Amino acid sequence: MTILVSSSAARRSLLGAITLFMVGLITAQAQSEKPEKAIRIPSSGGEVVIATAAEKTIAYDQYHYSPARRVGDTLYVSGVVVGRREGEGKDVAAFKAQVRRAFQRIQATLEAAGASFDDVVMLNTFHVWQGPNFEGDRAAQFAAFSAVKDEFMKAPYPAWTAVGTTALIPDSGIVEIQAIVHLNK
């Protein structure tokens, strides 16, 4: 099948649709009841860690990035996007469910690497404070995000930097979460 795209708006729309499909497929696979064996690819100083076959197919093979990469005793977890799926609400309750889904993906990656949220030493989050996918203000988004984060991350807390941005890939993105993890191996 060949797809010809002539305008930049059409290309962005196509990229957004592909990305939404990718996020949905990875999330559905990560939430399946039957756990998969982690995929490990040797790399300089460590290894690439991929929690599911779907992530390997989409993230690693198609988009050429590692969901997580270990170097020595440090694991770098690529950004996981908190995004609104078609038909999901834009209110605080829906946003909290979307944040939970993202943290569950991170949890699957951590477990694949033999780690947990207790091992996270640095969290970086990138927030679209004003966008079409969340109807609350900055304070409401930050409070809701923090509440869900605290469901997964207990004291002692990691270092955390939260940055505002104007957009994420995909267009449905509200927050992107990146983590640095110390592995006790």
N, C-alpha and C positions, 0 to 999 in steps of 0.2 A: 504494500500500500504506500502510495506517495502522497504527501501532504504539501501543498504549495501555499506559502503564507507570504502575502505581499506587503502588508503594513506592519509597523512596529506594534500597534495596538492589537492586531490579530496575533502576532507572535507572543506578546505578553499574555493574551487570553489563552492561547494554546499551552504556553508554559505553565500558567496557573492551573489549567485543567489537568495537565500531566502531573503536576506537583500534588494536587488534591488527591488524585488517584493513588500516587505513591504513598502519601501520608496515610490514607485509608487502608491500603493494602498492608503496609508495615504494621500499623496499629492493630488491624484485625488479626494478623498473624501473631503478634506479640501477646495478644489477649486470648489466644486459643487455649483450650484446656490441656492439651498434650504438650508438655515442655519439650523443646528441641535441644539437641546438643549444640553447644556454642561452636562457631566456626573460628578457627585461629589460623592466621596467616603469618608466618615468620617475617620479620622486618628488621631493619637495622636497629640494634640495641633492644629489641623486644619483639612485639607482635601486634598485629591488628586483631581486635576482638569484635566479633559480630554475633549478636544474640540469636538471630533467626535466618533461615534461608531466604526469606522475603527481603530482609535488609541487605543481604549479600547481593541478591539479584538487582535490586533497585539502587541502593545507596552506593555500593562498592562497584558493581559491574557497569551499571548504566550511568550513574552520575559521578563516578570516580572519586568518592571520598569514603573515609573509614568512619563508621559510627563511633568507634573508640580505638585508640592506639596506645599501647603500653610501651614505655621506654624506661628501662630499669624498674624502679619501684613506683613510677608515676603513671597513672592512666589519664589520658585526655579524652573526655567524652564530647563528641561533636554536638552542636546545637540541636535540640529537640524543640519543635515548634508546637506551641499551644495554639490550636486553631479551631475555628468553628466549621463543623460539617454542614452540608446542605440540610436544612430543616431544623437545625439546632437553634435554640434561643440566643439572645444577646444580653440577657440579664445576668445578675450575679450568680444565681444558682446554676445556670447553664455554663457560665465561665468556670465555676469551681469544678464541674464535671470534666470540662476540657483540660483544666490544669491537672486534675487527677490522672487523666489518660496519659498526659505527657510524663508525669512522674512515674507512672507504671512502666512506660517504655524505658526510662532511665534506669529504673530498678532492674528490669530484665537485662540491660546491658551490664550493670554493676554485677549482678549475679553471674552472668556469663564470664566475667573477669575474676570471679572469686572474691568480690568485694560487696559492700553494703553502703547505705547512706551514712553510716558511722565513719566511713573512710573518706568521705568527701571533705576536702580541705578548702576548696574555692568554688564558689558559685558565681557565674556571670549571667545576668538576665537582661534581655533587650526588649523593652516594652513599647508598643504602639499605644500611646496614651489616648490619642484621639483618632478613632478610625471607625469604619462601618461595622465592625464585628463585635463591639462591646458598647452598650448604651450608657454605662456609668462613667464617672469622671476618674481622674488619676487616683484620687484617694480611695475610691471604692475598688478599683482594679487592684491597687497595691495591697489593700486589706484582704481582699478575697484570695489573691495569690499567696500572700504570707500565711493565711490560715491553712490553706491546703499544703503548702511547703512544710509547715510545722507538723502535719500529719505523718510526713515521711522522714523529716529530719529533726532529731532531738538534740538536746545539749550534750556535749559542748558543740555549739554551732560552727559551721564553716565561715570563713571570710566570704563576703558577698558584695558584689558591685551590681547595681541596677541602673541601667542606662535607658534614656528615652530615645526613640528613633521614629522616623516617619513611615517606614514600611518594612515588611519582611517578605521573604519568599516562602510560602505562597501568599497570595493576596488575602487569604482567609486568616493569616497569622495575626496573633494578638501579642504573644510573648515568645521569645526563643530562650531556651535554657541550656547553658553550657556548664560543664563541671570539670574540675581537676581533682584527682583522687590519689591518695597515698595507699599503695598496696603493702600490706604487712607480710611480705614473702621473703 
